[in-house]
Amino acid sequence: MPNPSHLTWLNFRHKIYRRLVYGLMAMVMALGIGVATAQPSQAGWFELLIRGVQVVQLSNMSDAQEVDLGSGINRQIFESGGMNRYRNNSLNTYVDGIGQELAAVSDRPNIPYTFQIVEDESVNAFATMGGFVYVTTGLMRAADNEAELAGVIGHEIGHIVNRDAVQQMRQAAIAQGITGALGLNRDRLVNIGTQIALRLPASRNAEYAADQSGFNTMGRAGYDQTGMVTFMQKLVRQGSPPEFLSTHPDANNRVTALRQLDSEAASPAATAGLNANAYSTRVSALR
């Protein structure tokens, strides 16, 4: 006959095993349901882990993926009616030429860049991932010379160099609970990218870094770097800083930081772009 103590031990092991199996099955089912239905405010540790994997994917986005998303964002910006292109081939060629010259000597020259003018009376400029930069007709009117315009374009290239839009998308993806693979969520990511480009200001550190990057790029391209300083000084003195200056950080602090950069400029021989009459002639269609 079996030893009663041995049977008791076997029964005990069987019960423990069964409880472990059932517990594991219940956990797997709960996790599966949680991934499928949890909202950001209800997300448990497992969904956060999954979401973190997607964050890594966004942070490690390849240049080709970034350009592809940027192209989709650019298309949606105009198709949604949020912005209208300024239909003047000569001026668009002029702005693109300035931008391409700057991009070629930037710290990220290995992606394609597209520079466009948009019809908007506000003094503004913005950029999205993948090399897409936009300047408004209002900003071009406000600039007194090509160096001032180049300073703004250089700043926006700085955002692309530092991949600021990608980092903003990463943060927005976390906030909105995106859990699918990058390719499966391209449309949603394009929507987020469009919102970021048109509405979401960059962080304080991102703005300072883009100023410095753009300032250095200007010097390498031969533009007088004081153009970036004088343009921002002029706009601050108007009393109502434009959108791209009125966000983080304080516009006066940015001017102070740029003046410090200008005093330490490593490219004192960079003097191009200060001819106000030549610039006025080039943008006469806007007057």
Phi, psi and omega in degrees: 000147179295146177291124182303323181292326178293318178298318179300318179295319179296316179298320179297316179297319181297317179296317179297316180299314181298318179296321178295316180295313180297321179296318179296317179298318180296320181294317180298316179296318181295319179294320179298317178294320182297318180295325184282329191237347187294139173268162183308319183288343183251004189295132176269183184296327182291318179294324177297324176296314178298316180296325178297324176300318179294325176300318177298319179298318180293318181295328181261020179304133179287164177302318181297318178295319180296316179296320179298313178295319178300322178296319178294320178295316179301316180296317182290326178305317183274323181290332180281351182083006179293330179215153175239135176294145173276117188271074174220104186299320182297314181290321178296323176295321179298311181294319179296324179297316177299313182297317181295324178295318179291315182299324183296334180248012178283178178276006176214070185273359191267012174240157177287141179244146177228124181244128187225151174259135176243147181282109180194128182283345177290153178272102188206158173206151178203168181217157171230175185297159175082012173094018181261122183234141183229135172234144182273158175297326178297321178292319180296325176291325183287333180288143180262343180203174184292328180297322178295317177296318180297327178297318178293314180297320178298321177299316180292324174298323178302321177297321180290318177304317183273000178056042183295321180295326178294318179294322176295321177296321177302313180293321179292324179296321177297314183296326184265358173074033178289127183237354182275174178290157185306311183296326182285343184243024185302315182299317180293320178294324176298318178299315178297316180298323178294317178298319179297314183298320187268337190230332191264118179288155176283166181285167178304309181296323180295321180293315178299316181295321179292323175300311182294317179298313179296321179299313179294322179296319176306312181299317180294330179276354178095001179281142176295118186289345176295342179299322178293321181290312185294325180294315180291323177300315181299317182290324178293321181294338180292344175092344179225083184304143179292172186305316186283354174252340189272358177267203182286144347276185179304135185301321179297323178294324178294319178299315179301316180295320179292323177297323177295317177299318182296323180290339181252014188305134179271357182235063181296342180280353180283110186229006185286154169092011183262359182283103184293322181294319179296319179293317180301323178293318183294327184253021184300334178297339181273346187285000000 
